[in-house]
Amino acid sequence: MLVNNTLKKLTGVFFWVAVWQLAAMKIGKEVLLASPVATIKALITLCGQSAFWHAIVFSLTRIMLGFVLAVAAGVLLAGLSAVSQWIKLLFAPLFSVIKAVPVASFIILLLLWVRGGNLSVSISFLMVLPIVYNNMLAGFENVDRSLLEMATVFRLSNMKKIKYIYIPQILPYFTAACTTSLGLCWKSGIAAEVIGLPNGSMGNRLYETKLYMDTAEMFAWTVVIVIISFVVEKGFLWLLDKITARITDGYL
Protein backbone atom coordinates (compact mmCIF):
# COMPACT_ATOMS: atom_id res chain seq x y z
CA MET A 1 0.00 0.00 0.00
CA LEU A 2 2.81 2.39 0.93
CA VAL A 3 4.66 1.62 -2.32
CA ASN A 4 1.51 2.20 -4.37
CA ASN A 5 0.85 5.55 -2.68
CA THR A 6 4.45 6.61 -3.29
CA LEU A 7 4.24 5.64 -6.97
CA LYS A 8 1.01 7.61 -7.35
CA LYS A 9 2.60 10.70 -5.83
CA LEU A 10 5.71 10.34 -8.01
CA THR A 11 3.51 9.94 -11.08
CA GLY A 12 1.89 13.29 -10.30
CA VAL A 13 5.29 14.91 -9.81
CA PHE A 14 6.69 13.51 -13.08
CA PHE A 15 3.57 14.63 -14.95
CA TRP A 16 3.97 18.26 -13.91
CA VAL A 17 7.72 18.20 -14.50
CA ALA A 18 6.96 16.95 -18.03
CA VAL A 19 4.45 19.80 -18.49
CA TRP A 20 7.09 22.22 -17.24
CA GLN A 21 9.65 20.84 -19.71
CA LEU A 22 7.22 21.02 -22.64
CA ALA A 23 6.26 24.59 -21.75
CA ALA A 24 9.93 25.61 -21.56
CA MET A 25 10.61 24.00 -24.94
CA LYS A 26 7.57 25.72 -26.45
CA ILE A 27 8.61 29.16 -25.20
CA GLY A 28 12.24 28.53 -26.10
CA LYS A 29 13.65 31.33 -23.93
CA GLU A 30 15.36 30.39 -20.67
CA VAL A 31 15.07 33.95 -19.39
CA LEU A 32 11.26 33.64 -19.42
CA LEU A 33 10.90 30.02 -18.30
CA ALA A 34 13.91 27.93 -17.29
CA SER A 35 13.64 24.23 -18.09
CA PRO A 36 13.90 21.53 -15.41
CA VAL A 37 17.34 20.57 -16.78
CA ALA A 38 18.61 24.15 -16.51
CA THR A 39 17.15 24.41 -13.01
CA ILE A 40 18.89 21.20 -11.88
CA LYS A 41 22.21 22.43 -13.31
CA ALA A 42 21.82 25.72 -11.45
CA LEU A 43 20.94 23.84 -8.27
CA ILE A 44 24.05 21.64 -8.55
CA THR A 45 26.17 24.77 -9.01
CA LEU A 46 24.60 26.37 -5.94
CA CYS A 47 25.23 23.28 -3.82
CA GLY A 48 28.96 23.73 -4.39
CA GLN A 49 28.93 27.21 -2.89
CA SER A 50 29.39 27.82 0.83
CA ALA A 51 27.22 30.94 0.57
CA PHE A 52 24.31 28.72 -0.50
CA TRP A 53 24.41 26.67 2.70
CA HIS A 54 25.00 29.78 4.79
CA ALA A 55 21.86 31.36 3.34
CA ILE A 56 19.82 28.25 4.16
CA VAL A 57 21.04 28.20 7.77
CA PHE A 58 20.52 31.99 8.08
CA SER A 59 16.89 31.87 6.92
CA LEU A 60 15.95 28.56 8.50
CA THR A 61 17.11 29.49 12.00
CA ARG A 62 15.33 32.84 11.98
CA ILE A 63 12.06 31.62 10.52
CA MET A 64 11.91 28.64 12.86
CA LEU A 65 12.75 30.89 15.81
CA GLY A 66 9.71 33.00 14.93
CA PHE A 67 7.63 29.83 14.67
CA VAL A 68 8.75 28.46 18.05
CA LEU A 69 8.17 31.80 19.80
CA ALA A 70 4.71 32.09 18.23
CA VAL A 71 3.77 28.55 19.31
CA ALA A 72 4.88 29.23 22.88
CA ALA A 73 3.07 32.58 23.02
CA GLY A 74 -0.05 31.18 21.33
CA VAL A 75 -0.35 28.28 23.78
CA LEU A 76 0.21 30.58 26.77
CA LEU A 77 -2.29 33.24 25.65
CA ALA A 78 -4.87 30.61 24.71
CA GLY A 79 -4.55 29.05 28.17
CA LEU A 80 -5.02 32.44 29.83
CA SER A 81 -7.99 33.23 27.58
CA ALA A 82 -9.61 29.91 28.43
CA VAL A 83 -9.33 30.75 32.13
CA SER A 84 -10.42 34.39 31.91
CA GLN A 85 -13.20 35.72 29.69
CA TRP A 86 -11.80 39.24 30.09
CA ILE A 87 -8.42 38.22 28.68
CA LYS A 88 -10.19 36.50 25.78
CA LEU A 89 -12.17 39.65 25.00
CA LEU A 90 -9.02 41.75 25.30
CA PHE A 91 -7.06 39.74 22.73
CA ALA A 92 -9.91 39.05 20.27
CA PRO A 93 -9.60 42.39 18.37
CA LEU A 94 -5.81 42.10 18.19
CA PHE A 95 -5.84 38.69 16.55
CA SER A 96 -8.65 39.72 14.21
CA VAL A 97 -6.50 42.61 13.00
CA ILE A 98 -3.41 40.44 12.59
CA LYS A 99 -5.36 37.95 10.46
CA ALA A 100 -6.91 40.70 8.31
CA VAL A 101 -3.84 42.85 7.60
CA PRO A 102 -1.85 41.77 4.48
CA VAL A 103 1.60 40.29 5.07
CA ALA A 104 3.21 42.99 2.88
CA SER A 105 1.76 45.73 5.12
CA PHE A 106 3.30 44.14 8.21
CA ILE A 107 6.64 43.75 6.44
CA ILE A 108 6.77 47.40 5.36
CA LEU A 109 5.68 48.60 8.79
CA LEU A 110 8.16 46.43 10.67
CA LEU A 111 11.00 47.62 8.44
CA LEU A 112 10.70 50.93 10.31
CA TRP A 113 11.33 49.25 13.66
CA VAL A 114 13.18 45.97 13.09
CA ARG A 115 16.57 45.28 11.53
CA GLY A 116 16.45 43.42 8.22
CA GLY A 117 18.15 40.37 9.71
CA ASN A 118 15.40 39.95 12.30
CA LEU A 119 12.48 40.83 10.04
CA SER A 120 11.73 37.20 9.12
CA VAL A 121 11.57 36.32 12.84
CA SER A 122 8.96 38.99 13.48
CA ILE A 123 6.86 38.21 10.41
CA SER A 124 6.89 34.46 11.05
CA PHE A 125 5.86 35.15 14.63
CA LEU A 126 2.93 37.35 13.58
CA MET A 127 1.66 34.92 10.95
CA VAL A 128 1.75 31.88 13.23
CA LEU A 129 0.50 33.43 16.48
CA PRO A 130 -3.22 33.85 15.56
CA ILE A 131 -3.43 30.33 14.10
CA VAL A 132 -1.94 28.69 17.19
CA TYR A 133 -3.96 30.89 19.53
CA ASN A 134 -7.33 30.16 17.89
CA ASN A 135 -6.71 26.42 17.59
CA MET A 136 -5.44 26.05 21.13
CA LEU A 137 -8.27 28.17 22.54
CA ALA A 138 -10.75 25.87 20.80
CA GLY A 139 -8.89 22.90 22.26
CA PHE A 140 -8.97 24.27 25.82
CA GLU A 141 -12.67 25.16 25.55
CA ASN A 142 -13.61 21.71 24.24
CA VAL A 143 -11.91 19.67 26.94
CA ASP A 144 -14.41 17.17 28.31
CA ARG A 145 -15.78 18.76 31.49
CA SER A 146 -17.06 15.44 32.80
CA LEU A 147 -13.50 14.13 32.85
CA LEU A 148 -12.37 17.19 34.79
CA GLU A 149 -15.17 16.68 37.31
CA MET A 150 -14.19 13.05 37.69
CA ALA A 151 -10.56 14.08 38.22
CA THR A 152 -11.68 16.47 40.94
CA VAL A 153 -13.72 13.74 42.63
CA PHE A 154 -10.72 11.40 42.65
CA ARG A 155 -8.44 14.27 43.72
CA LEU A 156 -5.99 13.97 40.86
CA SER A 157 -3.11 16.40 41.00
CA ASN A 158 -2.86 19.23 38.47
CA MET A 159 0.07 17.50 36.79
CA LYS A 160 -1.96 14.32 36.29
CA LYS A 161 -4.88 16.35 34.93
CA ILE A 162 -2.56 17.95 32.41
CA LYS A 163 -0.98 14.63 31.45
CA TYR A 164 -4.06 12.40 31.24
CA ILE A 165 -6.84 14.84 30.31
CA TYR A 166 -5.60 18.11 28.82
CA ILE A 167 -2.70 16.90 26.68
CA PRO A 168 -4.50 13.99 24.92
CA GLN A 169 -7.54 16.16 24.11
CA ILE A 170 -5.62 19.26 23.05
CA LEU A 171 -2.93 17.55 20.96
CA PRO A 172 -5.15 17.24 17.83
CA TYR A 173 -5.76 21.00 17.93
CA PHE A 174 -2.05 21.64 18.42
CA THR A 175 -1.13 19.36 15.52
CA ALA A 176 -3.67 21.07 13.26
CA ALA A 177 -2.29 24.49 14.23
CA CYS A 178 1.30 23.49 13.48
CA THR A 179 0.37 21.82 10.19
CA THR A 180 -1.48 24.91 9.00
CA SER A 181 1.03 27.47 10.21
CA LEU A 182 4.35 25.85 9.23
CA GLY A 183 3.90 26.38 5.49
CA LEU A 184 2.55 29.91 5.97
CA CYS A 185 5.38 30.71 8.37
CA TRP A 186 8.03 29.63 5.85
CA LYS A 187 6.47 31.48 2.89
CA SER A 188 5.88 34.70 4.81
CA GLY A 189 9.40 34.60 6.26
CA ILE A 190 10.97 34.30 2.81
CA ALA A 191 8.68 37.07 1.52
CA ALA A 192 9.91 39.28 4.36
CA GLU A 193 13.51 38.61 3.33
CA VAL A 194 12.76 39.41 -0.32
CA ILE A 195 11.48 42.83 0.76
CA GLY A 196 13.86 43.50 3.66
CA LEU A 197 16.91 42.06 1.83
CA PRO A 198 19.04 41.02 4.83
CA ASN A 199 22.53 40.07 3.69
CA GLY A 200 23.18 36.35 3.47
CA SER A 201 19.51 35.31 3.43
CA MET A 202 17.65 33.11 0.96
CA GLY A 203 15.25 35.96 0.22
CA ASN A 204 18.14 38.23 -0.68
CA ARG A 205 19.65 35.62 -2.99
CA LEU A 206 16.25 35.08 -4.60
CA TYR A 207 15.91 38.82 -5.22
CA GLU A 208 19.38 38.97 -6.77
CA THR A 209 18.38 36.35 -9.36
CA LYS A 210 15.60 38.71 -10.45
CA LEU A 211 18.03 41.62 -10.79
CA TYR A 212 20.43 39.60 -12.93
CA MET A 213 17.60 37.90 -14.86
CA ASP A 214 19.00 34.50 -13.87
CA THR A 215 15.75 32.55 -14.20
CA ALA A 216 17.36 29.13 -13.82
CA GLU A 217 18.88 30.08 -10.47
CA MET A 218 15.59 31.68 -9.42
CA PHE A 219 13.83 28.40 -10.09
CA ALA A 220 16.60 26.54 -8.26
CA TRP A 221 16.13 28.68 -5.15
CA THR A 222 12.38 28.19 -5.38
CA VAL A 223 12.84 24.41 -5.51
CA VAL A 224 15.11 24.61 -2.44
CA ILE A 225 12.52 26.67 -0.55
CA VAL A 226 9.78 24.15 -1.37
CA ILE A 227 11.96 21.19 -0.35
CA ILE A 228 12.98 22.77 2.96
CA SER A 229 9.37 23.68 3.74
CA PHE A 230 8.30 20.09 3.05
CA VAL A 231 11.14 18.55 5.10
CA VAL A 232 10.62 20.89 8.06
CA GLU A 233 6.87 20.23 8.14
CA LYS A 234 7.23 16.45 7.87
CA GLY A 235 10.09 16.39 10.36
CA PHE A 236 8.21 18.46 12.91
CA LEU A 237 5.05 16.37 12.58
CA TRP A 238 7.09 13.15 12.86
CA LEU A 239 8.65 14.44 16.08
CA LEU A 240 5.24 15.48 17.37
CA ASP A 241 3.84 12.01 16.62
CA LYS A 242 6.72 10.41 18.55
CA ILE A 243 6.09 12.65 21.55
CA THR A 244 2.35 11.96 21.35
CA ALA A 245 3.00 8.20 21.25
CA ARG A 246 5.23 8.39 24.33
CA ILE A 247 2.60 10.37 26.20
CA THR A 248 -0.11 7.91 25.20
CA ASP A 249 2.05 4.99 26.32
CA GLY A 250 2.65 6.68 29.64
CA TYR A 251 6.40 7.20 29.32
CA LEU A 252 6.19 10.94 29.90
C-alpha positions in Angstrom: 0.0 0.0 0.0 2.8 2.4 0.9 4.7 1.6 -2.3 1.5 2.2 -4.4 0.8 5.5 -2.7 4.5 6.6 -3.3 4.2 5.6 -7.0 1.0 7.6 -7.4 2.6 10.7 -5.8 5.7 10.3 -8.0 3.5 9.9 -11.1 1.9 13.3 -10.3 5.3 14.9 -9.8 6.7 13.5 -13.1 3.6 14.6 -15.0 4.0 18.3 -13.9 7.7 18.2 -14.5 7.0 17.0 -18.0 4.4 19.8 -18.5 7.1 22.2 -17.2 9.7 20.8 -19.7 7.2 21.0 -22.6 6.3 24.6 -21.7 9.9 25.6 -21.6 10.6 24.0 -24.9 7.6 25.7 -26.4 8.6 29.2 -25.2 12.2 28.5 -26.1 13.7 31.3 -23.9 15.4 30.4 -20.7 15.1 34.0 -19.4 11.3 33.6 -19.4 10.9 30.0 -18.3 13.9 27.9 -17.3 13.6 24.2 -18.1 13.9 21.5 -15.4 17.3 20.6 -16.8 18.6 24.1 -16.5 17.2 24.4 -13.0 18.9 21.2 -11.9 22.2 22.4 -13.3 21.8 25.7 -11.4 20.9 23.8 -8.3 24.0 21.6 -8.6 26.2 24.8 -9.0 24.6 26.4 -5.9 25.2 23.3 -3.8 29.0 23.7 -4.4 28.9 27.2 -2.9 29.4 27.8 0.8 27.2 30.9 0.6 24.3 28.7 -0.5 24.4 26.7 2.7 25.0 29.8 4.8 21.9 31.4 3.3 19.8 28.3 4.2 21.0 28.2 7.8 20.5 32.0 8.1 16.9 31.9 6.9 15.9 28.6 8.5 17.1 29.5 12.0 15.3 32.8 12.0 12.1 31.6 10.5 11.9 28.6 12.9 12.7 30.9 15.8 9.7 33.0 14.9 7.6 29.8 14.7 8.7 28.5 18.0 8.2 31.8 19.8 4.7 32.1 18.2 3.8 28.6 19.3 4.9 29.2 22.9 3.1 32.6 23.0 0.0 31.2 21.3 -0.4 28.3 23.8 0.2 30.6 26.8 -2.3 33.2 25.7 -4.9 30.6 24.7 -4.6 29.1 28.2 -5.0 32.4 29.8 -8.0 33.2 27.6 -9.6 29.9 28.4 -9.3 30.7 32.1 -10.4 34.4 31.9 -13.2 35.7 29.7 -11.8 39.2 30.1 -8.4 38.2 28.7 -10.2 36.5 25.8 -12.2 39.6 25.0 -9.0 41.7 25.3 -7.1 39.7 22.7 -9.9 39.1 20.3 -9.6 42.4 18.4 -5.8 42.1 18.2 -5.8 38.7 16.6 -8.6 39.7 14.2 -6.5 42.6 13.0 -3.4 40.4 12.6 -5.4 37.9 10.5 -6.9 40.7 8.3 -3.8 42.9 7.6 -1.8 41.8 4.5 1.6 40.3 5.1 3.2 43.0 2.9 1.8 45.7 5.1 3.3 44.1 8.2 6.6 43.8 6.4 6.8 47.4 5.4 5.7 48.6 8.8 8.2 46.4 10.7 11.0 47.6 8.4 10.7 50.9 10.3 11.3 49.3 13.7 13.2 46.0 13.1 16.6 45.3 11.5 16.4 43.4 8.2 18.2 40.4 9.7 15.4 40.0 12.3 12.5 40.8 10.0 11.7 37.2 9.1 11.6 36.3 12.8 9.0 39.0 13.5 6.9 38.2 10.4 6.9 34.5 11.1 5.9 35.1 14.6 2.9 37.3 13.6 1.7 34.9 10.9 1.8 31.9 13.2 0.5 33.4 16.5 -3.2 33.8 15.6 -3.4 30.3 14.1 -1.9 28.7 17.2 -4.0 30.9 19.5 -7.3 30.2 17.9 -6.7 26.4 17.6 -5.4 26.0 21.1 -8.3 28.2 22.5 -10.8 25.9 20.8 -8.9 22.9 22.3 -9.0 24.3 25.8 -12.7 25.2 25.6 -13.6 21.7 24.2 -11.9 19.7 26.9 -14.4 17.2 28.3 -15.8 18.8 31.5 -17.1 15.4 32.8 -13.5 14.1 32.9 -12.4 17.2 34.8 -15.2 16.7 37.3 -14.2 13.0 37.7 -10.6 14.1 38.2 -11.7 16.5 40.9 -13.7 13.7 42.6 -10.7 11.4 42.7 -8.4 14.3 43.7 -6.0 14.0 40.9 -3.1 16.4 41.0 -2.9 19.2 38.5 0.1 17.5 36.8 -2.0 14.3 36.3 -4.9 16.4 34.9 -2.6 17.9 32.4 -1.0 14.6 31.4 -4.1 12.4 31.2 -6.8 14.8 30.3 -5.6 18.1 28.8 -2.7 16.9 26.7 -4.5 14.0 24.9 -7.5 16.2 24.1 -5.6 19.3 23.1 -2.9 17.6 21.0 -5.2 17.2 17.8 -5.8 21.0 17.9 -2.1 21.6 18.4 -1.1 19.4 15.5 -3.7 21.1 13.3 -2.3 24.5 14.2 1.3 23.5 13.5 0.4 21.8 10.2 -1.5 24.9 9.0 1.0 27.5 10.2 4.4 25.9 9.2 3.9 26.4 5.5 2.6 29.9 6.0 5.4 30.7 8.4 8.0 29.6 5.8 6.5 31.5 2.9 5.9 34.7 4.8 9.4 34.6 6.3 11.0 34.3 2.8 8.7 37.1 1.5 9.9 39.3 4.4 13.5 38.6 3.3 12.8 39.4 -0.3 11.5 42.8 0.8 13.9 43.5 3.7 16.9 42.1 1.8 19.0 41.0 4.8 22.5 40.1 3.7 23.2 36.3 3.5 19.5 35.3 3.4 17.6 33.1 1.0 15.3 36.0 0.2 18.1 38.2 -0.7 19.6 35.6 -3.0 16.3 35.1 -4.6 15.9 38.8 -5.2 19.4 39.0 -6.8 18.4 36.4 -9.4 15.6 38.7 -10.4 18.0 41.6 -10.8 20.4 39.6 -12.9 17.6 37.9 -14.9 19.0 34.5 -13.9 15.7 32.6 -14.2 17.4 29.1 -13.8 18.9 30.1 -10.5 15.6 31.7 -9.4 13.8 28.4 -10.1 16.6 26.5 -8.3 16.1 28.7 -5.2 12.4 28.2 -5.4 12.8 24.4 -5.5 15.1 24.6 -2.4 12.5 26.7 -0.6 9.8 24.1 -1.4 12.0 21.2 -0.3 13.0 22.8 3.0 9.4 23.7 3.7 8.3 20.1 3.1 11.1 18.6 5.1 10.6 20.9 8.1 6.9 20.2 8.1 7.2 16.4 7.9 10.1 16.4 10.4 8.2 18.5 12.9 5.1 16.4 12.6 7.1 13.1 12.9 8.7 14.4 16.1 5.2 15.5 17.4 3.8 12.0 16.6 6.7 10.4 18.5 6.1 12.6 21.5 2.3 12.0 21.3 3.0 8.2 21.2 5.2 8.4 24.3 2.6 10.4 26.2 -0.1 7.9 25.2 2.0 5.0 26.3 2.6 6.7 29.6 6.4 7.2 29.3 6.2 10.9 29.9 
